[in-house]
Amino acid sequence: MSSKEQTGEDNVEKIGALNEIFENVISDASDLIKDLYWSVKTYLLFGLITILFGVQTLIYNIDAIQDRLYIPLFVAGAMLFAGAVQILNYFRLRKKYSRLFKVQDELKKA
């Protein structure tokens, strides 16, 4: 058997496997979009929670910070930064998948 025939058979097997995967994705597309929508929303939720914990850490440890103990300031800063990154990720993903979300909304209405 030549290498071209072997490669052709491998490609046929791969195409069959990919077709099966795509058929499953198409049949579950609505659920997949819903899961993606709520996954993107969790970035916003956890970003806000992280920022709130950072602010709370600053407020709770203000006496320690005034005594020149900067570990609470570092922790609060890291939490504020992490929360901001999560919220920016939310906006990036919302923009990236906005077409899918619009299609899902139109399918709900129909």
Secondary structure, DSSP 8 states (H G I E B T S, - for coil): --HHHHHHHHHHHHHHHHHHHHHHHHHTHHHHHHHHHHHHHHHHHHHHHHHHHHHHHHHHTHHHHHTT--HHHHHHHHHHHHHHHHHHHHHHHHHHTHHHHHHHHHHHH-
